[in-house]
Amino acid sequence: MTDDDVNARISQAVNAADVLLFMKGTPLFPQCGFSSRAIAILDHLGVEYATIDVLQDAGIRQGIKAFSDWPTIPQLYVKGDFVGGSDIMMEMYETGELAELLEEKGVTTA
Amino acid sequence: MESVEIERMIREAIPDADVEITDLAGDGDHYAARVVSETFRGQPRVRQHQRVYAALGGRMGGVLHALQLTTATPD
């Protein structure tokens, strides 16, 4: 698969879900502490989210790093915009900015 | 990767940066870094982190798996 195909698939994915997390593993079985932390934050916020397990797709695993200009996984997208990795998620969660951002973007939380 | 090396690379790219590295696990592999620079002012967090990652020249996500990063501007 070419880089263009991977980019097209990523682009389609981030626009298809309001909240999308690229992660290692699944919400039930995260394969990395950072992904686990990202899931915990999303669960705490009570928001509906989709996930993509990059360990199942080598093309996306490499492609997402270039797509976001971000070297690590997890990566959070909200309404097609890159929000950040787990450190930024944690910081924004603690300050309340993440809940604000979701509200601003019209994503409903519990 | 040695913490002094991480600090040196960040300072080289962001000369005014105040860099504080903590070795989280004592194994030379899991670090936390806090980088404070006036040049971050007005930049979104994602951009601030991207600048630090750029300073580390591709090591992040490679030899440096675990670097918890916090960025800030001076008070």
N, CA and C atoms of all chains as a GROMACS GRO file, in nm:
protein
  555
    1MET      N    1   0.084  -0.120   0.000
    1MET     CA    2   0.000   0.000   0.000
    1MET      C    3   0.088   0.126   0.000
    2THR      N    4   0.050   0.225  -0.079
    2THR     CA    5   0.132   0.347  -0.086
    2THR      C    6   0.100   0.440   0.031
    3ASP      N    7   0.189   0.538   0.051
    3ASP     CA    8   0.167   0.637   0.156
    3ASP      C    9   0.036   0.712   0.135
    4ASP      N   10   0.004   0.737   0.007
    4ASP     CA   11  -0.119   0.810  -0.024
    4ASP      C   12  -0.242   0.732   0.020
    5ASP      N   13  -0.240   0.600  -0.001
    5ASP     CA   14  -0.352   0.517   0.041
    5ASP      C   15  -0.369   0.522   0.192
    6VAL      N   16  -0.255   0.513   0.263
    6VAL     CA   17  -0.259   0.516   0.409
    6VAL      C   18  -0.315   0.650   0.456
    7ASN      N   19  -0.265   0.758   0.396
    7ASN     CA   20  -0.314   0.891   0.434
    7ASN      C   21  -0.463   0.905   0.409
    8ALA      N   22  -0.509   0.851   0.297
    8ALA     CA   23  -0.651   0.860   0.265
    8ALA      C   24  -0.734   0.783   0.367
    9ARG      N   25  -0.683   0.666   0.408
    9ARG     CA   26  -0.756   0.585   0.507
    9ARG      C   27  -0.760   0.656   0.642
   10ILE      N   28  -0.646   0.716   0.681
   10ILE     CA   29  -0.642   0.786   0.810
   10ILE      C   30  -0.736   0.906   0.806
   11SER      N   31  -0.729   0.980   0.697
   11SER     CA   32  -0.812   1.098   0.682
   11SER      C   33  -0.961   1.062   0.692
   12GLN      N   34  -0.996   0.953   0.626
   12GLN     CA   35  -1.135   0.906   0.628
   12GLN      C   36  -1.175   0.867   0.771
   13ALA      N   37  -1.084   0.799   0.840
   13ALA     CA   38  -1.114   0.751   0.976
   13ALA      C   39  -1.134   0.867   1.073
   14VAL      N   40  -1.046   0.969   1.067
   14VAL     CA   41  -1.057   1.078   1.165
   14VAL      C   42  -1.181   1.163   1.138
   15ASN      N   43  -1.231   1.158   1.016
   15ASN     CA   44  -1.351   1.236   0.986
   15ASN      C   45  -1.479   1.155   1.009
   16ALA      N   46  -1.465   1.024   1.021
   16ALA     CA   47  -1.583   0.939   1.036
   16ALA      C   48  -1.630   0.931   1.181
   17ALA      N   49  -1.539   0.951   1.277
   17ALA     CA   50  -1.577   0.942   1.418
   17ALA      C   51  -1.555   1.078   1.484
   18ASP      N   52  -1.650   1.118   1.570
   18ASP     CA   53  -1.633   1.246   1.642
   18ASP      C   54  -1.509   1.242   1.730
   19VAL      N   55  -1.493   1.131   1.800
   19VAL     CA   56  -1.377   1.114   1.888
   19VAL      C   57  -1.308   0.984   1.850
   20LEU      N   58  -1.183   0.996   1.809
   20LEU     CA   59  -1.110   0.877   1.763
   20LEU      C   60  -0.973   0.871   1.830
   21LEU      N   61  -0.944   0.756   1.888
   21LEU     CA   62  -0.814   0.736   1.951
   21LEU      C   63  -0.734   0.630   1.876
   22PHE      N   64  -0.618   0.669   1.826
   22PHE     CA   65  -0.522   0.571   1.774
   22PHE      C   66  -0.446   0.518   1.894
   23MET      N   67  -0.447   0.387   1.913
   23MET     CA   68  -0.388   0.331   2.034
   23MET      C   69  -0.321   0.197   2.006
   24LYS      N   70  -0.248   0.149   2.107
   24LYS     CA   71  -0.193   0.014   2.100
   24LYS      C   72  -0.283  -0.076   2.180
   25GLY      N   73  -0.347  -0.172   2.112
   25GLY     CA   74  -0.440  -0.261   2.179
   25GLY      C   75  -0.583  -0.209   2.166
   26THR      N   76  -0.668  -0.260   2.254
   26THR     CA   77  -0.810  -0.223   2.252
   26THR      C   78  -0.847  -0.161   2.386
   27PRO      N   79  -0.962  -0.093   2.393
   27PRO     CA   80  -1.001  -0.033   2.522
   27PRO      C   81  -1.000  -0.135   2.636
   28LEU      N   82  -1.043  -0.258   2.609
   28LEU     CA   83  -1.044  -0.359   2.715
   28LEU      C   84  -0.904  -0.413   2.744
   29PHE      N   85  -0.823  -0.421   2.640
   29PHE     CA   86  -0.688  -0.474   2.657
   29PHE      C   87  -0.582  -0.383   2.595
   30PRO      N   88  -0.561  -0.267   2.658
   30PRO     CA   89  -0.456  -0.177   2.606
   30PRO      C   90  -0.320  -0.245   2.619
   31GLN      N   91  -0.235  -0.227   2.519
   31GLN     CA   92  -0.104  -0.295   2.519
   31GLN      C   93   0.009  -0.203   2.561
   32CYS      N   94  -0.023  -0.088   2.617
   32CYS     CA   95   0.081   0.006   2.656
   32CYS      C   96   0.022   0.100   2.761
   33GLY      N   97   0.103   0.137   2.858
   33GLY     CA   98   0.056   0.221   2.968
   33GLY      C   99  -0.001   0.354   2.923
   34PHE      N  100   0.058   0.410   2.818
   34PHE     CA  101   0.013   0.541   2.771
   34PHE      C  102  -0.125   0.530   2.706
   35SER      N  103  -0.146   0.422   2.630
   35SER     CA  104  -0.277   0.400   2.569
   35SER      C  105  -0.382   0.374   2.677
   36SER      N  106  -0.340   0.301   2.779
   36SER     CA  107  -0.429   0.269   2.890
   36SER      C  108  -0.475   0.397   2.961
   37ARG      N  109  -0.380   0.489   2.977
   37ARG     CA  110  -0.411   0.616   3.043
   37ARG      C  111  -0.509   0.698   2.958
   38ALA      N  112  -0.488   0.698   2.826
   38ALA     CA  113  -0.576   0.773   2.736
   38ALA      C  114  -0.719   0.720   2.743
   39ILE      N  115  -0.733   0.586   2.746
   39ILE     CA  116  -0.865   0.524   2.757
   39ILE      C  117  -0.931   0.561   2.890
   40ALA      N  118  -0.852   0.559   2.997
   40ALA     CA  119  -0.907   0.593   3.129
   40ALA      C  120  -0.964   0.736   3.128
   41ILE      N  121  -0.894   0.827   3.062
   41ILE     CA  122  -0.940   0.966   3.055
   41ILE      C  123  -1.072   0.975   2.978
   42LEU      N  124  -1.078   0.910   2.863
   42LEU     CA  125  -1.200   0.915   2.782
   42LEU      C  126  -1.317   0.851   2.857
   43ASP      N  127  -1.290   0.742   2.927
   43ASP     CA  128  -1.396   0.676   3.005
   43ASP      C  129  -1.445   0.767   3.118
   44HIS      N  130  -1.351   0.836   3.183
   44HIS     CA  131  -1.388   0.928   3.290
   44HIS      C  132  -1.478   1.039   3.239
   45LEU      N  133  -1.448   1.086   3.117
   45LEU     CA  134  -1.526   1.196   3.059
   45LEU      C  135  -1.663   1.147   3.012
   46GLY      N  136  -1.677   1.015   3.003
   46GLY     CA  137  -1.804   0.958   2.963
   46GLY      C  138  -1.841   0.989   2.820
   47VAL      N  139  -1.741   0.998   2.735
   47VAL     CA  140  -1.765   1.031   2.596
   47VAL      C  141  -1.762   0.904   2.511
   48GLU      N  142  -1.842   0.904   2.406
   48GLU     CA  143  -1.836   0.791   2.312
   48GLU      C  144  -1.716   0.809   2.222
   49TYR      N  145  -1.642   0.701   2.200
   49TYR     CA  146  -1.525   0.714   2.115
   49TYR      C  147  -1.502   0.587   2.035
   50ALA      N  148  -1.431   0.605   1.925
   50ALA     CA  149  -1.388   0.492   1.845
   50ALA      C  150  -1.237   0.477   1.864
   51THR      N  151  -1.186   0.357   1.842
   51THR     CA  152  -1.041   0.338   1.853
   51THR      C  153  -0.989   0.263   1.730
   52ILE      N  154  -0.865   0.287   1.699
   52ILE     CA  155  -0.795   0.208   1.597
   52ILE      C  156  -0.671   0.149   1.662
   53ASP      N  157  -0.659   0.019   1.653
   53ASP     CA  158  -0.544  -0.050   1.712
   53ASP      C  159  -0.430  -0.052   1.609
   54VAL      N  160  -0.328   0.032   1.633
   54VAL     CA  161  -0.220   0.042   1.535
   54VAL      C  162  -0.135  -0.085   1.528
   55LEU      N  163  -0.144  -0.167   1.632
   55LEU     CA  164  -0.066  -0.292   1.631
   55LEU      C  165  -0.121  -0.390   1.527
   56GLN      N  166  -0.245  -0.367   1.484
   56GLN     CA  167  -0.306  -0.455   1.384
   56GLN      C  168  -0.279  -0.406   1.241
   57ASP      N  169  -0.213  -0.292   1.228
   57ASP     CA  170  -0.198  -0.232   1.096
   57ASP      C  171  -0.067  -0.154   1.087
   58ALA      N  172   0.034  -0.217   1.032
   58ALA     CA  173   0.168  -0.155   1.028
   58ALA      C  174   0.167  -0.026   0.946
   59GLY      N  175   0.085  -0.022   0.841
   59GLY     CA  176   0.079   0.098   0.757
   59GLY      C  177   0.028   0.218   0.835
   60ILE      N  178  -0.079   0.197   0.909
   60ILE     CA  179  -0.135   0.305   0.990
   60ILE      C  180  -0.041   0.340   1.105
   61ARG      N  181   0.022   0.238   1.162
   61ARG     CA  182   0.112   0.262   1.275
   61ARG      C  183   0.223   0.362   1.237
   62GLN      N  184   0.280   0.346   1.117
   62GLN     CA  185   0.382   0.441   1.071
   62GLN      C  186   0.317   0.568   1.016
   63GLY      N  187   0.210   0.547   0.938
   63GLY     CA  188   0.146   0.659   0.867
   63GLY      C  189   0.091   0.766   0.958
   64ILE      N  190   0.036   0.724   1.072
   64ILE     CA  191  -0.027   0.822   1.161
   64ILE      C  192   0.078   0.918   1.219
   65LYS      N  193   0.202   0.868   1.233
   65LYS     CA  194   0.307   0.954   1.289
   65LYS      C  195   0.338   1.070   1.195
   66ALA      N  196   0.342   1.041   1.065
   66ALA     CA  197   0.366   1.147   0.967
   66ALA      C  198   0.242   1.235   0.952
   67PHE      N  199   0.125   1.169   0.950
   67PHE     CA  200  -0.002   1.240   0.931
   67PHE      C  201  -0.019   1.350   1.036
   68SER      N  202   0.011   1.317   1.162
   68SER     CA  203  -0.008   1.412   1.272
   68SER      C  204   0.119   1.491   1.303
   69ASP      N  205   0.232   1.454   1.241
   69ASP     CA  206   0.362   1.506   1.281
   69ASP      C  207   0.381   1.486   1.431
   70TRP      N  208   0.360   1.361   1.472
   70TRP     CA  209   0.364   1.327   1.616
   70TRP      C  210   0.427   1.190   1.628
   71PRO      N  211   0.532   1.175   1.711
   71PRO     CA  212   0.612   1.052   1.704
   71PRO      C  213   0.558   0.932   1.782
   72THR      N  214   0.455   0.953   1.864
   72THR     CA  215   0.416   0.844   1.953
   72THR      C  216   0.266   0.813   1.943
   73ILE      N  217   0.229   0.699   1.996
   73ILE     CA  218   0.092   0.653   2.011
   73ILE      C  219   0.066   0.649   2.162
   74PRO      N  220  -0.047   0.682   2.214
   74PRO     CA  221  -0.175   0.714   2.149
   74PRO      C  222  -0.182   0.856   2.090
   75GLN      N  223  -0.280   0.875   2.005
   75GLN     CA  224  -0.309   1.006   1.948
   75GLN      C  225  -0.461   1.024   1.945
   76LEU      N  226  -0.502   1.140   1.994
   76LEU     CA  227  -0.646   1.168   2.000
   76LEU      C  228  -0.689   1.268   1.893
   77TYR      N  229  -0.795   1.233   1.823
   77TYR     CA  230  -0.858   1.324   1.727
   77TYR      C  231  -1.001   1.353   1.770
   78VAL      N  232  -1.040   1.480   1.764
   78VAL     CA  233  -1.178   1.519   1.791
   78VAL      C  234  -1.230   1.596   1.670
   79LYS      N  235  -1.337   1.547   1.612
   79LYS     CA  236  -1.397   1.608   1.492
   79LYS      C  237  -1.291   1.638   1.385
   80GLY      N  238  -1.203   1.543   1.365
   80GLY     CA  239  -1.105   1.556   1.258
   80GLY      C  240  -0.981   1.636   1.294
   81ASP      N  241  -0.979   1.698   1.414
   81ASP     CA  242  -0.861   1.776   1.454
   81ASP      C  243  -0.775   1.698   1.552
   82PHE      N  244  -0.644   1.704   1.532
   82PHE     CA  245  -0.550   1.639   1.624
   82PHE      C  246  -0.543   1.717   1.755
   83VAL      N  247  -0.568   1.649   1.865
   83VAL     CA  248  -0.566   1.714   1.997
   83VAL      C  249  -0.432   1.694   2.066
   84GLY      N  250  -0.376   1.573   2.059
   84GLY     CA  251  -0.247   1.549   2.122
   84GLY      C  252  -0.231   1.404   2.164
   85GLY      N  253  -0.122   1.378   2.235
   85GLY     CA  254  -0.095   1.246   2.288
   85GLY      C  255  -0.140   1.236   2.433
   86SER      N  256  -0.093   1.133   2.503
   86SER     CA  257  -0.148   1.108   2.637
   86SER      C  258  -0.107   1.215   2.739
   87ASP      N  259   0.012   1.275   2.723
   87ASP     CA  260   0.052   1.381   2.818
   87ASP      C  261  -0.039   1.502   2.806
   88ILE      N  262  -0.066   1.541   2.681
   88ILE     CA  263  -0.154   1.657   2.658
   88ILE      C  264  -0.296   1.624   2.703
   89MET      N  265  -0.340   1.501   2.675
   89MET     CA  266  -0.474   1.461   2.720
   89MET      C  267  -0.485   1.472   2.872
   90MET      N  268  -0.382   1.423   2.943
   90MET     CA  269  -0.384   1.426   3.089
   90MET      C  270  -0.386   1.570   3.141
   91GLU      N  271  -0.302   1.653   3.082
   91GLU     CA  272  -0.296   1.793   3.125
   91GLU      C  273  -0.431   1.862   3.099
   92MET      N  274  -0.487   1.839   2.982
   92MET     CA  275  -0.614   1.904   2.947
   92MET      C  276  -0.730   1.848   3.028
   93TYR      N  277  -0.718   1.719   3.064
   93TYR     CA  278  -0.822   1.659   3.148
   93TYR      C  279  -0.819   1.723   3.287
   94GLU      N  280  -0.699   1.737   3.342
   94GLU     CA  281  -0.685   1.791   3.477
   94GLU      C  282  -0.729   1.937   3.487
   95THR      N  283  -0.705   2.015   3.381
   95THR     CA  284  -0.745   2.156   3.385
   95THR      C  285  -0.890   2.176   3.342
   96GLY      N  286  -0.954   2.070   3.295
   96GLY     CA  287  -1.093   2.082   3.249
   96GLY      C  288  -1.104   2.123   3.103
   97GLU      N  289  -0.987   2.148   3.038
   97GLU     CA  290  -0.989   2.193   2.899
   97GLU      C  291  -1.040   2.088   2.802
   98LEU      N  292  -1.018   1.962   2.836
   98LEU     CA  293  -1.060   1.856   2.745
   98LEU      C  294  -1.213   1.847   2.741
   99ALA      N  295  -1.274   1.856   2.858
   99ALA     CA  296  -1.421   1.856   2.865
   99ALA      C  297  -1.475   1.978   2.790
  100GLU      N  298  -1.410   2.092   2.808
  100GLU     CA  299  -1.451   2.215   2.739
  100GLU      C  300  -1.443   2.199   2.588
  101LEU      N  301  -1.330   2.142   2.544
  101LEU     CA  302  -1.309   2.124   2.401
  101LEU      C  303  -1.418   2.036   2.341
  102LEU      N  304  -1.450   1.927   2.412
  102LEU     CA  305  -1.552   1.834   2.362
  102LEU      C  306  -1.687   1.905   2.353
  103GLU      N  307  -1.714   1.987   2.454
  103GLU     CA  308  -1.841   2.060   2.457
  103GLU      C  309  -1.846   2.161   2.341
  104GLU      N  310  -1.736   2.234   2.325
  104GLU     CA  311  -1.728   2.333   2.216
  104GLU      C  312  -1.752   2.269   2.080
  105LYS      N  313  -1.698   2.148   2.066
  105LYS     CA  314  -1.708   2.080   1.937
  105LYS      C  315  -1.841   2.006   1.923
  106GLY      N  316  -1.923   2.017   2.026
  106GLY     CA  317  -2.055   1.957   2.017
  106GLY      C  318  -2.058   1.807   2.039
  107VAL      N  319  -1.956   1.755   2.110
  107VAL     CA  320  -1.954   1.613   2.143
  107VAL      C  321  -2.017   1.597   2.281
  108THR      N  322  -2.117   1.512   2.291
  108THR     CA  323  -2.186   1.501   2.419
  108THR      C  324  -2.113   1.407   2.513
  109THR      N  325  -2.106   1.450   2.638
  109THR     CA  326  -2.046   1.365   2.741
  109THR      C  327  -2.153   1.330   2.843
  110ALA      N  328  -2.128   1.224   2.918
  110ALA     CA  329  -2.226   1.180   3.017
  110ALA      C  330  -2.226   1.272   3.137
  111MET      N  331   1.909   0.597   2.679
  111MET     CA  332   1.956   0.734   2.652
  111MET      C  333   1.976   0.807   2.785
  112GLU      N  334   2.091   0.877   2.796
  112GLU     CA  335   2.123   0.948   2.919
  112GLU      C  336   2.040   1.075   2.934
  113SER      N  337   2.003   1.107   3.057
  113SER     CA  338   1.921   1.227   3.077
  113SER      C  339   1.996   1.355   3.038
  114VAL      N  340   2.129   1.356   3.060
  114VAL     CA  341   2.206   1.476   3.023
  114VAL      C  342   2.203   1.499   2.872
  115GLU      N  343   2.197   1.389   2.799
  115GLU     CA  344   2.191   1.396   2.653
  115GLU      C  345   2.056   1.454   2.608
  116ILE      N  346   1.950   1.409   2.673
  116ILE     CA  347   1.816   1.463   2.642
  116ILE      C  348   1.815   1.614   2.667
  117GLU      N  349   1.868   1.650   2.783
  117GLU     CA  350   1.870   1.791   2.823
  117GLU      C  351   1.952   1.873   2.723
  118ARG      N  352   2.067   1.821   2.683
  118ARG     CA  353   2.155   1.891   2.591
  118ARG      C  354   2.086   1.914   2.456
  119MET      N  355   2.017   1.812   2.405
  119MET     CA  356   1.952   1.824   2.274
  119MET      C  357   1.839   1.927   2.278
  120ILE      N  358   1.765   1.927   2.388
  120ILE     CA  359   1.654   2.023   2.398
  120ILE      C  360   1.709   2.165   2.406
  121ARG      N  361   1.815   2.184   2.488
  121ARG     CA  362   1.874   2.317   2.504
  121ARG      C  363   1.936   2.368   2.374
  122GLU      N  364   1.988   2.276   2.296
  122GLU     CA  365   2.050   2.315   2.169
  122GLU      C  366   1.945   2.375   2.075
  123ALA      N  367   1.826   2.314   2.074
  123ALA     CA  368   1.721   2.359   1.983
  123ALA      C  369   1.641   2.476   2.040
  124ILE      N  370   1.628   2.478   2.172
  124ILE     CA  371   1.551   2.584   2.238
  124ILE      C  372   1.642   2.645   2.346
  125PRO      N  373   1.730   2.738   2.304
  125PRO     CA  374   1.838   2.784   2.392
  125PRO      C  375   1.792   2.844   2.526
  126ASP      N  376   1.677   2.908   2.528
  126ASP     CA  377   1.637   2.972   2.655
  126ASP      C  378   1.565   2.874   2.748
  127ALA      N  379   1.552   2.748   2.705
  127ALA     CA  380   1.469   2.653   2.780
  127ALA      C  381   1.525   2.618   2.917
  128ASP      N  382   1.435   2.612   3.011
  128ASP     CA  383   1.467   2.560   3.142
  128ASP      C  384   1.420   2.413   3.138
  129VAL      N  385   1.515   2.321   3.148
  129VAL     CA  386   1.482   2.179   3.129
  129VAL      C  387   1.503   2.102   3.258
  130GLU      N  388   1.402   2.027   3.298
  130GLU     CA  389   1.411   1.947   3.419
  130GLU      C  390   1.377   1.803   3.382
  131ILE      N  391   1.472   1.714   3.400
  131ILE     CA  392   1.449   1.574   3.363
  131ILE      C  393   1.443   1.489   3.490
  132THR      N  394   1.342   1.404   3.498
  132THR     CA  395   1.331   1.312   3.609
  132THR      C  396   1.337   1.169   3.555
  133ASP      N  397   1.423   1.089   3.612
  133ASP     CA  398   1.433   0.948   3.574
  133ASP      C  399   1.327   0.873   3.656
  134LEU      N  400   1.217   0.836   3.590
  134LEU     CA  401   1.100   0.784   3.663
  134LEU      C  402   1.122   0.647   3.724
  135ALA      N  403   1.191   0.562   3.652
  135ALA     CA  404   1.204   0.424   3.699
  135ALA      C  405   1.348   0.390   3.742
  136GLY      N  406   1.439   0.484   3.722
  136GLY     CA  407   1.578   0.459   3.759
  136GLY      C  408   1.646   0.363   3.664
  137ASP      N  409   1.585   0.343   3.545
  137ASP     CA  410   1.641   0.245   3.451
  137ASP      C  411   1.697   0.312   3.326
  138GLY      N  412   1.704   0.445   3.326
  138GLY     CA  413   1.758   0.516   3.212
  138GLY      C  414   1.671   0.502   3.087
  139ASP      N  415   1.545   0.470   3.106
  139ASP     CA  416   1.458   0.448   2.990
  139ASP      C  417   1.321   0.515   3.004
  140HIS      N  418   1.285   0.550   3.125
  140HIS     CA  419   1.154   0.614   3.148
  140HIS      C  420   1.176   0.749   3.216
  141TYR      N  421   1.155   0.854   3.137
  141TYR     CA  422   1.182   0.988   3.189
  141TYR      C  423   1.057   1.075   3.186
  142ALA      N  424   1.061   1.175   3.271
  142ALA     CA  425   0.965   1.285   3.260
  142ALA      C  426   1.047   1.410   3.234
  143ALA      N  427   1.002   1.493   3.144
  143ALA     CA  428   1.072   1.618   3.116
  143ALA      C  429   0.975   1.734   3.129
  144ARG      N  430   1.022   1.839   3.195
  144ARG     CA  431   0.945   1.962   3.200
  144ARG      C  432   1.031   2.069   3.133
  145VAL      N  433   0.976   2.129   3.029
  145VAL     CA  434   1.050   2.227   2.951
  145VAL      C  435   0.977   2.360   2.956
  146VAL      N  436   1.046   2.461   3.007
  146VAL     CA  437   0.985   2.594   3.020
  146VAL      C  438   1.061   2.690   2.930
  147SER      N  439   0.988   2.755   2.840
  147SER     CA  440   1.054   2.850   2.750
  147SER      C  441   0.961   2.965   2.716
  148GLU      N  442   1.020   3.083   2.712
  148GLU     CA  443   0.945   3.202   2.673
  148GLU      C  444   0.896   3.187   2.528
  149THR      N  445   0.974   3.114   2.447
  149THR     CA  446   0.939   3.102   2.304
  149THR      C  447   0.813   3.017   2.282
  150PHE      N  448   0.763   2.952   2.389
  150PHE     CA  449   0.639   2.874   2.376
  150PHE      C  450   0.516   2.964   2.382
  151ARG      N  451   0.538   3.087   2.429
  151ARG     CA  452   0.422   3.174   2.453
  151ARG      C  453   0.340   3.192   2.326
  152GLY      N  454   0.210   3.174   2.340
  152GLY     CA  455   0.121   3.192   2.225
  152GLY      C  456   0.111   3.070   2.135
  153GLN      N  457   0.193   2.968   2.160
  153GLN     CA  458   0.186   2.848   2.076
  153GLN      C  459   0.095   2.744   2.140
  154PRO      N  460   0.014   2.677   2.058
  154PRO     CA  461  -0.068   2.570   2.115
  154PRO      C  462   0.019   2.459   2.173
  155ARG      N  463  -0.035   2.385   2.269
  155ARG     CA  464   0.042   2.279   2.335
  155ARG      C  465   0.100   2.178   2.237
  156VAL      N  466   0.019   2.142   2.137
  156VAL     CA  467   0.067   2.043   2.039
  156VAL      C  468   0.196   2.093   1.973
  157ARG      N  469   0.196   2.222   1.936
  157ARG     CA  470   0.314   2.281   1.871
  157ARG      C  471   0.435   2.282   1.967
  158GLN      N  472   0.410   2.315   2.094
  158GLN     CA  473   0.519   2.317   2.193
  158GLN      C  474   0.582   2.179   2.205
  159HIS      N  475   0.497   2.077   2.212
  159HIS     CA  476   0.550   1.941   2.223
  159HIS      C  477   0.622   1.900   2.095
  160GLN      N  478   0.567   1.940   1.980
  160GLN     CA  479   0.631   1.907   1.852
  160GLN      C  480   0.772   1.967   1.846
  161ARG      N  481   0.790   2.086   1.901
  161ARG     CA  482   0.923   2.149   1.900
  161ARG      C  483   1.022   2.070   1.985
  162VAL      N  484   0.975   2.020   2.098
  162VAL     CA  485   1.064   1.940   2.184
  162VAL      C  486   1.097   1.807   2.115
  163TYR      N  487   0.995   1.744   2.054
  163TYR     CA  488   1.019   1.619   1.983
  163TYR      C  489   1.117   1.640   1.868
  164ALA      N  490   1.101   1.755   1.798
  164ALA     CA  491   1.192   1.786   1.687
  164ALA      C  492   1.335   1.801   1.739
  165ALA      N  493   1.348   1.862   1.857
  165ALA     CA  494   1.480   1.879   1.918
  165ALA      C  495   1.547   1.745   1.943
  166LEU      N  496   1.466   1.644   1.970
  166LEU     CA  497   1.519   1.511   2.000
  166LEU      C  498   1.545   1.430   1.872
  167GLY      N  499   1.523   1.495   1.760
  167GLY     CA  500   1.564   1.440   1.631
  167GLY      C  501   1.524   1.296   1.603
  168GLY      N  502   1.399   1.263   1.618
  168GLY     CA  503   1.353   1.131   1.579
  168GLY      C  504   1.374   1.022   1.684
  169ARG      N  505   1.435   1.057   1.797
  169ARG     CA  506   1.457   0.955   1.900
  169ARG      C  507   1.328   0.921   1.975
  170MET      N  508   1.241   1.021   1.983
  170MET     CA  509   1.114   1.001   2.051
  170MET      C  510   1.033   0.895   1.977
  171GLY      N  511   0.981   0.799   2.050
  171GLY     CA  512   0.906   0.692   1.986
  171GLY      C  513   0.998   0.581   1.937
  172GLY      N  514   1.129   0.609   1.939
  172GLY     CA  515   1.226   0.508   1.902
  172GLY      C  516   1.302   0.465   2.026
  173VAL      N  517   1.428   0.510   2.038
  173VAL     CA  518   1.506   0.474   2.157
  173VAL      C  519   1.445   0.533   2.283
  174LEU      N  520   1.372   0.642   2.265
  174LEU     CA  521   1.307   0.704   2.381
  174LEU      C  522   1.160   0.668   2.377
  175HIS      N  523   1.124   0.558   2.437
  175HIS     CA  524   0.983   0.516   2.434
  175HIS      C  525   0.901   0.600   2.530
  176ALA      N  526   0.957   0.620   2.647
  176ALA     CA  527   0.876   0.678   2.753
  176ALA      C  528   0.934   0.810   2.802
  177LEU      N  529   0.887   0.916   2.742
  177LEU     CA  530   0.921   1.049   2.791
  177LEU      C  531   0.791   1.124   2.814
  178GLN      N  532   0.756   1.136   2.942
  178GLN     CA  533   0.638   1.216   2.974
  178GLN      C  534   0.677   1.361   2.963
  179LEU      N  535   0.604   1.435   2.882
  179LEU     CA  536   0.646   1.572   2.854
  179LEU      C  537   0.545   1.674   2.905
  180THR      N  538   0.597   1.775   2.972
  180THR     CA  539   0.515   1.890   3.010
  180THR      C  540   0.586   2.014   2.961
  181THR      N  541   0.513   2.103   2.897
  181THR     CA  542   0.573   2.228   2.851
  181THR      C  543   0.499   2.345   2.914
  182ALA      N  544   0.571   2.455   2.932
  182ALA     CA  545   0.510   2.573   2.993
  182ALA      C  546   0.588   2.698   2.956
  183THR      N  547   0.526   2.812   2.980
  183THR     CA  548   0.598   2.939   2.964
  183THR      C  549   0.631   2.989   3.103
  184PRO      N  550   0.737   3.070   3.117
  184PRO     CA  551   0.774   3.121   3.250
  184PRO      C  552   0.660   3.205   3.310
  185ASP      N  553   0.644   3.198   3.441
  185ASP     CA  554   0.538   3.277   3.507
  185ASP      C  555   0.567   3.426   3.497
   0.00000   0.00000   0.00000
